[in-house]
Amino acid sequence: MEPEQQQQQETSKKAAKKEAAKAEKLRRRQEAAAASAAASGVAGVSIDGPDPLAANYGDVPIKDLQSKVVSGRVWTKVSSLTDELKDHAVLIRGRAQAIRAVGKKMAFLTVREKGYTVQCVLTVAPDLVSAQMVKYATAISKESFVDIEGIVTVPPEAIKGASQQVEVQVRKIHCVNRAAPVLPINVEDAARSEVEIEKALEAGEQLVRVNQDTRLNYRILDLRTPANQGIYRLECQVSNLFRQFLLNEDFVEIQTPKLTAGTSEGGAAVFKLEYKKQPACLAQSPQLHKQMAICGDFGRVFVVGPVFRAEDSYTHRHLCEFTGLDVEMEIKEHYSEVMDVVDRLFVEMFDNLNQRCQKELEAIGKQYPFKPLKEAGVEVDPLGDLNTESERTLGKLVLEKYGTEFYILHRYPLAVRPFYTMPCPDNEAYSNSFDVFIRGEEIISGAQRVHVPELLESRATALGIDVKTIASYIDSFRYGAPPHGGFGVGLERVVMLFCGLDNIRKTSLFPRDPRRLEP
């Protein structure tokens, strides 16, 4: 096991124990608070008699949520609540993120929808809001879904605790679905940055720090933070921009099988299984079928889909399952034609992400501060394969010399590339291959492929691959195949490095690594 892997394992275990103790203390405090609220006798009816405004608040009966009727009501998005809606009546739905009572006649409720928040105010007023309604609202558990009707107002001072700089004066509040009164982690805690936590410690205050394992154990709650909302909306744009660029370049999207008879990359990092009494594997990549599609005269193809690697890697950048963005194309003369596509694709992608995802990047940067990526196309000829530390060192040197964090290394030693990689014409110890790096870490591997069946067979045999398991792949080249090349990149790794994040599990919705198979 590499030192980085061992250190991360030990650190993770210690942090998990510490976090479990904090979570238990938090759970006890929440249970006490919940018991106190229950003892206060909060309900839609006062102890002195029926409330004439009782219809304006309460839990929505399940029968009214079973698609019983289409009422024609229109919900306004929380993100759309601006001063342009001043004095307008609105209906919003979202989660009760924070609830604060101010005496018995006033309460503030922060409602969150898709990362956007607005402050809602309940103030006792004749024929509008009763004291019982305020008590009902303050007893709603955090993260419950609520419908609120009210009037938009613009306060004279900036609102610090919400993204929207307006308030909603509540006239009706109904709970659509209640969350458990005690949550395993609080979204506010999960949304805190390390900077906030350290500043609090300096001031003598201890805030809850939610570690990586705890986040993943309660991933549903963790995903609700503004940073995570930003990460996965940005990730959606990455795959969308990838598709749009390639479609505009006359590529065809194809779907390749994830169950294969043999390995596509070679080596032992493959998940083996039984397929109708036959040995089979989960696809390590769509590589073989991409090339077969080129032999089928599609010319230019790409694939977006799951990739499986049975590696025992416990590092910050490895997963056992990730989303692959793969490309294959005919080439006319030189594999630099593939590198040209890579260069234009990612420069255009990064430019569009910076333009389209400003709010998402702002939300990510607030919790995980990072510097914008410096883009440029630089080619470097490597002396050999690189380990993680070498990659980072080279990244610093390239940044200092060329002012870029996006660069390409090419002509890798053939010994460290897959069997289908074309050797260099001037030195067979090297290959017509390349890797692309962002912030000093590799994200893309590409090359010219071998399109001669005899050479493919000898290369596969030399690397210990049983050619019988990939016979249909090799046979594809016996019927005439054009020179071609391509590349593959992990979606999660692109987002991790673009956003300067320290762990790929932050960009995998439900990550799968050697120790995690759920949630």
N, C-alpha and C positions, 0 to 999 in steps of 0.2 A: 504493500500500500504506500502511495506517495505521501511525503510529509504533509502536504497541503490537505490531503484527504483525512489523514489521521488526526491532524489538528482540528479540522472542522468537526469530525465526529466527537472528539472530547469536549470541544467548546459547546457543541449542540446539546450534549447530555447534561452538562452543568447548567446551561441556560434553561433547559426544559424543566429541571428540578426547581430552580429559582422561580421560574414563571408559574409553575404549578402552585407553589406556596402563595404567591401574590394573587393568583386567580381564586384560591380558596378563601383568602381574606376578603377579597372583593365580593365573592358569593355570599359570605356571611353578612356583610354590610347590606347587600341588596335584599337578602331575605328579611333582615330586620326592618328595612324601609318598607318592604311590601307588607309585612305584618302590621306595621304602624298605620299604613294607608287603609288596610282592611278594617282595622279596629276603629277607624274614624267614622265608619258608617256611611261612606260615600255611596250615593245612589242617585237615581233620577228623581226620587221623591224625597222631600224633606220630612223630618220627624214631626213637623208641625202640621202636615197635611199635603195634599196634592199640589204640584207646581203647575200653574197655568201655562208655563212655557216648556213643559216637559217634552212636547213634540219636536222641539228644536235641538234636542240632544239625545244620546243613547246609543246602544249597540244595534247595528243593523241585523234584523233576524235573518237566519240562513236562507229561509224561503225567498227573501227578497234579493238574494245573491245567486239564485239558481236559474239565471237567464229567464226570469218570469215575464219581463216586459221591456220594451224599448221606450224609454220615457222622453227621449229627445233632448235631455239635458246636455249641456256642453261643459266639459272640464277644461280649465285653462292650465297650461303647463306652468310649473313654478318658474322655469327659466324665462318665461314670457312676462313675468310680473315686473313691470317697469313703471316709472312715473307717468308714462303716457296713459296708463290705466287709472290714474288718480280719480277717485270718486265713483269708479265703476264697480258694480257688483260682480264677483267672481265665484266660481266653484272650483276648488282644487282637491286633488287627492295625493297623499304622500305619507311618508312615515313620520311618526312623532319622535323626532330626534332628541329633543330636550324639552322639559316641562318645568316651569318655575312659578310657584305661587307667590304673590305679593299680598299678604294678608288674606282675608276671606272674600274680598270683592274684586280681585284682579289677578290675572295669570298670564304668563307668556308661554307660548308653545312654538317651538321651531319645527317646521315641517320640511322634510327633505324629499326631493324627487330627482332621481338620476344624477345625484351629485350636486344639485342646486338646492339652496335653502332659503326659506322666507320666515320672518317672524310674524306670528299671529298673536293678537292681543284680545283677551276677554276681559271686559270691564262691566261690572254690574250696572244696569241701566233699566229704568222702568219700561216694560213691554218689549224689551230687546234681549237682555241677558240677565238671568237670575243667579242668585248666590249658589243655588243647587247646580246650575250649569257649570259654574266655575269649579265647584268641588268635583263634579263628574270629570271635567277635563284634566284636572290635576292628578286624578287617579288612573289615567290611561297609562299603561306600561310603555316604556321606551320601545321603539321600533315597531309599534302597532301601526296598521294602516288606518288613516282617518280621511273622511270627507269633510271639508270645511267650506261653508258659504260665508261671505263677508264683503266688506267694502275696502277698496284699496286706498290707503292714505300714504302721504309722504312726510316722514318725520323731519324736523329741522336739523337734526344731527345725523351723522353717518352711523349705520348699524354695523357694529363690529362682529356680531355673532352669526351673520347670515350673508349669503352671496348676493341676495337681491336687496336693493336699497329702498324698499317700500315695506309697509306693514299691511296686514289684513286685519281689519276690525271684525272679529268673529260675530256672526249672527246665528249660525247653526253649526253644530259639530256632531258627527256620527262616526262611531268606530266600526270600520268595515271588517277588520280582523285583528284580534289581540295577539301580541307576542307574549311569550312567557314572561312572568314578572321578574325572573332572575335569568340573566344571560351569561353564558360562559366567558365572553369578552365584551367590552363596550366598544362601540364603533368609534367614539371620541378618543379612546385610548389607542386603538389601532391606527387612527389617522394622525397621531402625533409624530413629529419629526424628531430625530436624534438631537437636533439643535435645540428644540424646545425642552426636551428632557434634561439636557446638560445645563441649560440656562437655569432651569428650576432647581437643579441640584446645587448650583453655585449660590442660589438665593436661599438655600436651606429647605427647599420644598422637594418632596419625593413624589414623582409622577409614575404611573404604571407604564412599564415598557412591555409591549407584547412581542415576544420573540418569534422567529420564523416558523418553528414547529407548531407553536400554539396557533398562529395564524392559519396554517394549513390544516390543522385539526378542526378548526371552526371556520372553514374557508368561506362559507356563505355570508357570515357576518363581516369577515375581512374584506370581501369583495365590495362591500357597500361604502368603503372610504372614498373620498374624492380622488385620491391618487390612483387607486385601482380602477375606478370608473374611467379615469383618463387613460390609463395604460391599455385597457382592453378596447376602448373606442379607437385609440390610436393604432392598435394592432389590427383592428378591422380595416382601417385605411391602408395599412401596409399591404395586406393581401389584395385589396381592391385596386390600389395603384399598380401593383405587380401585374395583375390581370390586364388592366386597361392599357398599360404600356405595351405589353407583348401582343395583345390583340391588334393594336394599332400598327405593330411591326409585322403583321401577317402571320403570327403564330396561331396554332390551334390548340385549345385546351383538351386534354385527353384524361381518361380515368384508367388507372392501371391496377391490377390485382394486388392485394395485400397478402394473399396466401400464395406461396411459391414452393416449387419442388426443391430448389437449391438456393444457395446464398448468392446475393448480388454483389457483395463487397469482399467476400472472403473473410478468413479469420474465424475466431470462436464467438464473436459478439453477435450471436443470432439466437432468437427464440425458436426452439424446435417443438413441434407438436405432431399429433397423429391426425391425418386427414383421410377419413374413410379407409382405415387400415394401411395407409401409405405414409411414409415420413414426409413432413412438410416444414416450412419455416414461415415466420412473419417477415414480410419484406423489409430488408435493411434500407432499401431505397427503391425508387421506381426505375433505376438505371437501365436494367436489361430491357424492360418493356418500352422505355423511351427510345432506345436505339432500334428496337424492332419496329416501332412506329415510323422511324426515319426510313428503314428498309421498305416500309409499306407506302412510301412516297408522300408522306405528309409534309416533308420539307422542314417545317419548324413546329415544334410542339412544346407544351409546358404542362406541368402537373402541380396541383395543390392538394396535399393529402398527408395522412399520418405515416410516420417512419418509425421503425422499431430497432433499437440497439440494446443488446443484452450485455452491456458493459458494466463492470463493477466499478463505476466511477462515482466518487462522492464529492466531486469538485463543484465549484460555483457555476460551472457552465455546461455540465453534462446532464442529460435526461435519458431515460430508457424509451420514452415515446415523445416525439415532437412533431410539429407540422412542417413538412418539407415543401420548399418552393423550388421546383426543378425545371430545367430548360435543356432542350436538345435541338440542334440545328445543323443543316448541311453547311459545309464550308467550301469555298471555291479554291483558295490557295493556302491560307495560313490560319492557325488557331487564334491569331490576334483578332480575327473577325468576331469570335466569341467574346473576347475581352472587351472589344468596343461596345458590344451590346450590354455587358455588365456595367461598364463605366457610365453609359448614357442612362441605363435603367435606374441605377441607384442615385445618381446625381439628381435626376428628375424626381425620383421618389422622395428624397430628403428635402428638396426644395418645396414640394407640394405638402409634405407633412408640416413643415414650418409655417406654411401659409394657411392650411386648412385646420390645423389642430392647435391653434394658439391657446385656447382655453384649457384643453387637455394637457398640454405641455406645462402650462402654468400650475395646474393642480398637481401634476407629478412633481414638478420642481419645488413646490412648497413643502412636500414631505421628504422628497429625495433630491436635494439640490444638485444640479449638474450644469456644466458649461455646454453651450451649443457646439455641435459637431463642426469641425473645420473640414470643408470638402475640397478635394482636388484629385486629379488622377496622376499617380506616380507609380512607375514600374521599377522594381528592384530585383536583381538576380541573386537568388539565395545560394549559399554554399552547401546547404544540407537541410534536412528536416528540422523544425524548431519545436522546442518544448514551450510550455506556457511562459516561463520566466524569460526565455529568449525572445518570444514574441513581444512581450511588454517592453523589454529593453530596446528592441529594434523600433518599436512604435515611438518611443521617446526620441530616438535619434532621427527618425523620419520627420517627426513633428518639428524638431529643432532646425533641421536642415531645409525642409521643403514647406513647412507651415501647413501641413495637412495631417488629418487623422484617418484618411481614407486612401489606401494605397494597395497595389497589386504586386505580389511576388510571383515570378515564373521560372520555368526550367528546374523543377524539383528533381532530386535523384529518383530514378525509376524504382528503386528498391522500396521506397516509402509510399508508392502510389498503387491503386488497385490494378488488377490484371488486365483490364480493358484499356489502360492508358497507352497512348502511342509514344514509342521511344523517340528521342531527338535524332535527327538525321546525321549530325556531326559527332555525336557521342552517345552511344546506347546506354551509358550509365546514367544518363539524364532523360527527362521526359518532356513532352510538349504539354506541360501542365502549369497551373497557376492557382494561387490562393489570394483571396481578397481580405484585407484587414480593416477593422474599425477600432479606433482607440487602443491600438496595440494588440488586439485579439482577432484571431481568424474567424471569419463568418461564412466564407464561400470557398468551395473547392471546385475546380473545373479543369478541363483538358480536352485535347483532341483524342478521339477514341480510335482504337484499332478496328478497322473494317475488313481485315483480311482473316478468313476463318482459321487458316493454318497457324498464324501468329497468335490468334486468340486461344487456340487449344494449347499451344506450347506455354503461353504465359499463365493460363489457368492451372495447368498441371504443375508448373514450377512453384506456384503458390499453394499447392496442396488441395486444390478444388477438384472434386470428381466431375469430369466433363460430362458424364452421363446425366447428371442432374440439371445441366444447363444446355442439353443437346439441342433443344428447339431454338434456343437463343443463338447458338453458334451456327445452326443450319440457316438462320435468316440471312446470314452473310454469304451463303453459297449461291444465292439467287441474284447476286448483283447488289452492291451497296455503295452509296456515295461516301466520300470523305465527310466526316461530321465531328462535332464536338458539343460540349455543353457544360453545365454547372449545376450545383445544388446549394441551397442555403436554408438554414433553420429559421423559421418565422420568429420564434421566441428569442433567438440569439440576436437577430436584427434589432428588435425592439429593446432588448436589454442594453445593447451597446449604443444605440442611438440616444437612449435616455440616460446613459451613464449609470445604470443600475448595477449593484454588486452581486446579484444572484439571479440565475435564470428562472428560479422558482417564482420570482416576482412577476414573470411575464408568461407563465404557464397557468391557465385557468385552474386546472386540477392536475398538478404535476405528478408524473410517474418517474420515480428514481428507484435504485436498488432496495430502498427501505419503505417505499410508500406505494400502496395499491388502492388507497381510498383517502378522502371521500371521492 
